[in-house]
Amino acid sequence: MLIDTHCHLDYLPLSPRLPEILMSASSSGIDRFIVPGVEPQSWERIISLSRKDERIFAAPGVHPMHADRWNSEAAEFLQRLVPEIVAVGEIGLDYLDGMPPRELQQAVFRAQLKIAKGAGLPVIIHCRKAFADLLRILLEESAGPVQGVMHAFSGSVEIARECIARGLKIGVAGPVTWNNAVKPVKVVQEIPLHHLLLETDSPDIPPEPHRGEVNEPAFLVEIARKVAEIKGITVEEVAGVSTESAKALFSRQSAR
């Protein structure tokens, strides 16, 4: 059994084909799905999915690219959803050109960290070109380790170790399978398996041999195979350890 710890099942082009997508995933051994939100308008969709299908678990949050959509109403909405969710995500920092101002992103990230901490929930963190600020904010906002995962981690082994020291898991996605992959392969080589979680980020960043296609949860198997190959262990061992790690982190989903 595998858990796709990050898939946007409410996104086009997956949502119109959701029964087929879930059936394909089930046939490949993937039977639980963590679905992050990215902005308040998407939260009702993912909550609805989780209510309709016991295999789907919601993790609403405001992505840094939508930081300007965070306000007091969004904060109150997120607080109301706490009893039904397994994490707050996808939150974080993104310093690519064209993103909202860094100061705004940081303020929104801090606000959501506080809500997650107050609710005893883990966080799903997005970070691009902002690791120094992100690690600093995590230290400033947390009295102890932060429970969560670095989604589709793109940093170095050294940064991965700093994230783990703060209580975070490392999300391994499609890029680890790409023919030109360097940093993701090194991270999987160096980081112990129990600190790694598997994810597709569907419908984006598909693994080999599906590049150029719409990504979907069934392709998580390709990521598990690559992790097993890099570490010189069986796919079954990767599945067993990563699944138990995901259940422990997103503990509410393991109770179903």
C-alpha positions in Angstrom: 0.0 0.0 0.0 1.2 3.5 -0.8 -0.1 6.9 0.2 0.1 9.8 -2.2 0.9 12.6 0.3 0.3 15.4 -2.2 -2.1 15.3 -5.1 -4.5 18.0 -6.4 -7.5 15.8 -7.2 -9.7 18.9 -7.4 -7.7 20.4 -10.3 -8.4 20.1 -14.0 -7.8 17.8 -15.8 -8.1 15.3 -13.0 -11.4 16.3 -11.5 -13.7 15.3 -14.4 -12.1 11.9 -14.5 -11.9 11.3 -10.7 -13.5 7.9 -10.5 -11.2 6.6 -13.2 -8.2 8.3 -11.6 -9.0 6.7 -8.2 -9.6 3.3 -9.8 -6.3 3.4 -11.6 -4.5 4.4 -8.4 -6.1 1.6 -6.4 -5.0 -0.9 -9.1 -1.5 0.3 -8.6 -1.6 0.0 -4.8 -2.3 3.6 -3.9 -5.3 3.8 -1.6 -5.1 7.0 0.3 -4.7 10.6 -0.9 -3.8 13.8 0.8 -5.3 16.7 -1.1 -3.8 20.2 -0.3 -5.7 23.4 -0.9 -4.0 26.5 -2.4 -6.5 29.3 -1.7 -9.8 29.7 0.1 -12.0 29.2 -3.0 -10.6 25.7 -3.4 -11.2 24.6 0.2 -14.8 23.7 -0.1 -13.9 21.5 -3.1 -11.4 19.4 -1.2 -13.5 19.2 1.9 -16.3 17.9 -0.3 -14.0 15.3 -1.8 -13.0 14.1 1.7 -16.6 13.9 2.9 -17.6 11.8 -0.2 -14.6 9.3 -0.2 -13.0 8.0 3.0 -9.7 7.5 1.1 -9.3 11.3 0.5 -8.0 13.7 3.2 -8.1 17.5 3.0 -5.2 19.8 3.8 -6.4 23.4 3.1 -4.1 26.3 3.1 -3.0 29.4 1.1 -0.1 28.9 -1.3 2.4 31.7 -1.3 1.5 32.6 -4.9 -2.0 33.4 -3.5 -0.8 35.3 -0.4 -2.9 38.3 -1.3 -6.0 36.2 -0.8 -5.3 35.7 2.9 -7.4 37.9 5.3 -9.3 37.6 8.5 -12.2 35.8 6.8 -9.8 33.2 5.4 -8.2 32.7 8.8 -11.7 32.2 10.4 -12.7 29.8 7.6 -9.5 27.7 8.1 -10.1 27.6 11.9 -13.7 26.3 11.3 -12.3 23.5 9.0 -9.8 22.2 11.6 -12.0 19.3 12.8 -12.2 17.9 9.3 -8.6 18.2 8.1 -5.3 16.4 8.5 -2.9 19.2 7.8 -2.6 22.9 6.8 -1.2 23.2 3.3 0.1 24.1 1.0 1.8 27.0 2.6 5.3 28.5 2.5 7.5 30.9 0.5 8.1 31.2 -3.2 10.7 33.8 -4.3 10.4 33.3 -8.1 9.8 36.4 -10.1 6.1 37.5 -10.3 5.1 36.2 -6.9 3.5 38.4 -4.2 5.9 40.6 -2.1 8.2 38.6 0.1 7.0 40.4 3.3 3.4 39.5 2.5 4.3 35.9 1.9 6.2 35.7 5.2 3.3 37.2 7.1 0.8 34.8 5.6 3.1 31.8 6.2 3.5 32.8 9.9 -0.2 33.2 10.4 -0.9 29.7 9.0 1.9 28.2 11.0 0.3 29.6 14.2 -3.1 28.1 13.2 -1.6 24.7 12.5 0.4 24.8 15.8 -2.6 25.8 17.8 -4.7 23.0 16.3 -2.0 20.4 16.7 -1.8 19.8 12.9 1.2 19.2 10.6 2.0 21.6 7.7 2.7 20.9 4.1 5.3 23.4 3.0 6.1 24.8 -0.4 9.5 26.4 -0.8 11.3 27.8 -3.9 14.5 29.9 -3.6 13.6 30.9 -0.1 15.1 28.2 2.2 17.1 30.7 4.4 14.0 32.7 5.3 11.8 29.7 5.6 14.1 28.0 8.1 14.5 31.2 10.1 10.7 31.7 10.3 10.2 28.1 11.4 12.7 28.6 14.2 11.1 31.9 15.2 7.5 30.6 15.2 8.1 27.3 16.9 9.1 26.5 20.5 9.9 23.0 19.4 10.0 20.9 16.2 7.4 21.7 13.6 5.5 18.6 12.3 5.1 18.6 8.6 6.6 17.9 5.2 8.7 19.8 2.7 6.6 19.3 -0.4 8.5 18.2 -3.6 11.8 19.1 -1.9 14.2 20.8 -4.3 17.1 21.7 -1.9 20.4 20.2 -1.0 21.2 17.4 1.4 22.4 20.0 3.9 19.1 21.9 3.8 17.2 18.6 4.0 19.0 17.8 7.2 18.2 21.3 8.6 14.5 20.7 7.8 14.6 17.3 9.5 16.2 18.9 12.6 13.1 21.1 12.7 10.8 18.1 12.7 9.9 18.0 9.0 9.8 15.1 6.5 11.2 15.4 3.0 8.7 15.0 0.1 10.0 13.0 -2.8 8.3 13.6 -6.1 8.6 12.9 -9.8 11.9 14.8 -10.4 13.8 12.1 -8.6 13.0 9.8 -11.5 14.1 12.2 -14.3 17.1 11.2 -16.4 18.9 14.5 -15.5 18.1 14.4 -11.8 21.1 15.2 -9.5 20.0 16.9 -6.2 16.9 14.8 -5.7 18.9 11.6 -6.2 21.6 12.7 -3.7 18.9 13.6 -1.1 17.3 10.1 -1.4 20.8 8.5 -1.2 21.8 10.4 2.0 18.5 10.9 3.9 17.2 7.9 5.9 14.1 6.3 4.5 12.0 7.0 7.5 12.4 10.7 6.9 11.0 10.5 3.3 7.4 10.7 2.1 6.3 10.0 -1.5 4.1 12.3 -3.5 3.0 12.9 -7.1 1.9 16.6 -7.0 -0.6 15.5 -9.6 -1.4 16.8 -12.2 2.1 18.4 -12.3 5.7 17.2 -12.5 5.1 13.6 -13.8 7.8 11.0 -13.3 9.7 9.1 -16.0 8.4 7.5 -18.2 5.3 9.8 -18.1 6.9 13.1 -18.7 4.7 15.2 -21.1 1.6 13.5 -19.8 -0.9 14.6 -17.1 0.4 13.3 -13.8 -1.8 11.2 -11.6 -1.6 9.2 -8.3 -1.1 5.9 -10.1 2.3 7.1 -11.2 3.5 7.2 -7.5 4.7 3.6 -8.1 7.4 5.0 -10.4 8.7 7.2 -7.6 8.7 4.3 -5.1 10.6 2.1 -7.6 13.2 4.8 -8.1 13.7 5.3 -4.4 14.1 1.6 -4.0 16.7 1.5 -6.8 18.7 4.4 -5.3 18.7 2.9 -1.9 19.3 -0.7 -3.0 16.2 -2.1 -1.3 12.8 -3.5 -2.3 9.8 -1.5 -3.4 7.9 -3.3 -0.6 10.3 -1.9 2.0 9.9 1.6 0.5 6.1 1.3 0.6 6.0 -0.1 4.1 8.3 2.6 5.7 6.9 5.6 3.7 3.3 4.5 4.4 3.9 4.2 8.2 5.7 7.6 8.2 2.7 9.2 6.3 0.2 7.7 8.7 2.2 8.9 11.7 2.4 12.4 10.4 -1.1 12.8 9.1 -2.4 10.9 12.2 -6.1 11.7 11.7 -6.1 9.8 8.4 -4.7 6.6 10.0 -7.8 6.5 12.2 -10.2 5.8 9.4 
